[in-house]
Amino acid sequence: MLRSIMRGLIACVLVFVAAEVSFAESCGSDAQTSASVAIKRENVGNQICPVSGENIGTGGMEPVTYEYEGKIYNFCCASCIDEFKKNPAKYIKIVEEEMKDN
């Protein structure tokens, strides 16, 4: 008698755990979808690299982008991103000045 009660109890626990895992996974994927929908990334549209001052896409280097605080900035090359990361505020100000002139 005690064994059948224990087996029933274990079966109930396993079913409950499986249901909870399934529910948690579905909530997690919904949360990720909602979060990715909520994050809007904006390409600022700069055509001049804020670090080197070069026009984007000229000089034979492959242009690259870098996202910072939800905004996508354009650079003439990957090494300029490293410099940007050292002082983003400085280079964002340069981009903002460029965009005012356009």
C-alpha positions as CSV (number, residue, x, y, z in Angstrom):
1,M,0.0,0.0,0.0
2,L,2.7,2.4,1.0
3,R,4.6,1.6,-2.2
4,S,1.6,2.4,-4.4
5,I,1.2,5.7,-2.7
6,M,4.9,6.5,-3.1
7,R,4.7,5.6,-6.8
8,G,1.7,7.8,-7.3
9,L,3.3,10.7,-5.5
10,I,6.5,10.4,-7.6
11,A,4.5,10.2,-10.8
12,C,2.6,13.4,-9.8
13,V,5.8,15.2,-9.0
14,L,7.3,14.2,-12.3
15,V,4.3,15.4,-14.2
16,F,4.2,18.7,-12.3
17,V,8.0,19.3,-13.0
18,A,7.6,18.5,-16.7
19,A,4.7,20.9,-16.9
20,E,6.6,23.6,-15.1
21,V,9.6,23.2,-17.4
22,S,7.5,23.4,-20.5
23,F,5.7,26.5,-19.2
24,A,8.9,28.2,-18.2
25,E,10.4,27.5,-21.6
26,S,7.4,29.0,-23.4
27,C,7.4,32.0,-21.2
28,G,11.2,32.5,-21.8
29,S,10.8,32.4,-25.5
30,D,7.9,34.9,-25.4
31,A,9.9,37.2,-23.1
32,Q,12.8,37.1,-25.6
33,T,10.6,37.9,-28.5
34,S,8.9,40.7,-26.6
35,A,12.3,42.1,-25.6
36,S,13.7,42.0,-29.1
37,V,10.6,43.7,-30.5
38,A,10.9,46.4,-27.8
39,I,14.5,47.2,-28.7
40,K,14.5,49.5,-31.7
41,R,17.9,50.0,-33.3
42,E,18.4,53.1,-35.2
43,N,21.1,53.7,-37.8
44,V,22.2,57.3,-37.3
45,G,23.2,57.5,-41.0
46,N,26.6,59.1,-40.6
47,Q,28.6,59.1,-43.9
48,I,31.8,60.3,-42.3
49,C,33.8,58.1,-39.9
50,P,33.8,60.0,-36.6
51,V,37.2,58.7,-35.7
52,S,39.2,59.1,-38.9
53,G,37.2,61.8,-40.6
54,E,37.2,59.6,-43.8
55,N,34.1,59.2,-46.0
56,I,32.5,55.8,-45.3
57,G,33.2,53.3,-48.1
58,T,36.2,55.1,-49.6
59,G,39.9,54.5,-49.3
60,G,39.7,50.8,-50.1
61,M,38.7,49.7,-46.6
62,E,35.5,47.7,-45.8
63,P,33.0,49.9,-43.9
64,V,31.7,48.5,-40.6
65,T,29.0,49.4,-38.2
66,Y,28.9,49.3,-34.4
67,E,25.8,49.5,-32.1
68,Y,26.1,51.6,-29.0
69,E,23.1,52.3,-26.7
70,G,20.5,51.3,-29.4
71,K,22.1,53.4,-32.2
72,I,24.1,52.1,-35.1
73,Y,27.2,54.1,-36.0
74,N,29.1,53.8,-39.3
75,F,32.9,53.6,-39.5
76,C,35.5,53.4,-42.2
77,C,37.2,50.3,-40.7
78,A,37.2,48.0,-37.7
79,S,40.1,49.7,-36.0
80,C,38.1,52.9,-35.7
81,I,35.6,51.0,-33.5
82,D,38.3,50.2,-31.0
83,E,39.0,53.9,-30.7
84,F,35.3,54.8,-30.5
85,K,34.9,52.4,-27.5
86,K,37.6,54.4,-25.6
87,N,35.5,57.6,-25.6
88,P,32.1,57.1,-27.2
89,A,30.7,60.5,-26.0
90,K,33.5,62.3,-27.9
91,Y,32.8,60.6,-31.2
92,I,29.0,60.7,-30.8
93,K,29.3,64.5,-30.5
94,I,31.2,64.5,-33.9
95,V,28.4,62.4,-35.5
96,E,25.7,64.7,-34.1
97,E,27.5,67.7,-35.6
98,E,27.7,65.9,-39.0
99,M,24.0,65.1,-38.9
100,K,23.1,68.7,-38.0
101,D,24.9,69.9,-41.2
102,N,22.9,67.4,-43.4
